[in-house]
Amino acid sequence: MNKFFKNFCLVLIAVALGVISLSSIVNIYEKREGILSVFKGDCNKGYGKCQNDEYWAKEILNGGYILHFRHAEREKWIDVQMYDALESDVHNNGKNESRYAESEYFKRAVCLNDRGLVQATAMGEHLSKINLPIEKVVSSVSCRSRQTAELAFGGYDSLHRLLVHDGPFKELPEERLRNLINFYLDLPVPKKGNIIVSAHNGVVRCEMFVNCNNENLHLEEGGFYVIKARDNGLYLEHEFHFFHLFQKIFYPR
């Protein structure tokens, strides 16, 4: 079924039910993806198991997964790549270390803003109440990722320059993809705990996974991916686009 036919069927259904006027057709068209999702069911963009948020929120409490979090909110500086490079590379602290921009003149560009500090702290409260089993936390060297790790996950065990998004660096895409796959596969994921990755939106790519067929992966700040490392590669099991989609499962009314 091609995209045009799907859209046309949606309009016909709405007209037949008497819930649409001609003046509303444009509005229905703009919301077509959300409407289609109702008919398709919650199969989460086509990758991973066809299960819903509630299944995966409870499943990761059993452990055995890599949870890749996008850092909490920062100020939107359009040239943030320049400042990220200062923090990751322009220092003498070592390759997988940071310049620790919290005390630098460019901290507003690379660290969490006031809302991000609150957001990460609130995430930490929810995770503590939920008792999410966390075995280890690895972080990008960037300030916003480290701060998210400290406030939401209780700190970090190691820093990795590889986990900085690709914006600040000159590198071959194929080499970066290979290095990221190997990095995630080498993480020591325990059966009853999870590995947290505190990093950036642009790190995880569809090409990293055996089962991904959605090329435009994207997380909002605080959202996360559920990743499983298996013998034949990485599997993208689920996406919590916003953190609250995960947290709300544990607060029935």
Sequence and secondary structure as in RCSB ss.txt:
>XXXX:A:sequence
MNKFFKNFCLVLIAVALGVISLSSIVNIYEKREGILSVFKGDCNKGYGKCQNDEYWAKEILNGGYILHFRHAERE
KWIDVQMYDALESDVHNNGKNESRYAESEYFKRAVCLNDRGLVQATAMGEHLSKINLPIEKVVSSVSCRSRQTAE
LAFGGYDSLHRLLVHDGPFKELPEERLRNLINFYLDLPVPKKGNIIVSAHNGVVRCEMFVNCNNENLHLEEGGFY
VIKARDNGLYLEHEFHFFHLFQKIFYPR
>XXXX:A:secstr
  HHHHHHHHHHHHHHTT   GGGHHHHHHTHHHHHHHHH S GGGSS S  HHHHHHHGGG   EEEEE   B 
  TTHHHHHHHHHHSSSS TT    GGGSTTHHHHSB HHHHHHHHHHHHHHHHHT  EEEEEEESSHHHHHHHH
HHHS  SEEEGGGS STT    HHHHHHHHHHHHHHS   TTSEEEEEE TTT  GGGBSS   S     TT EE
EEEEETTEEEEEEEESSHHHHHGGG   
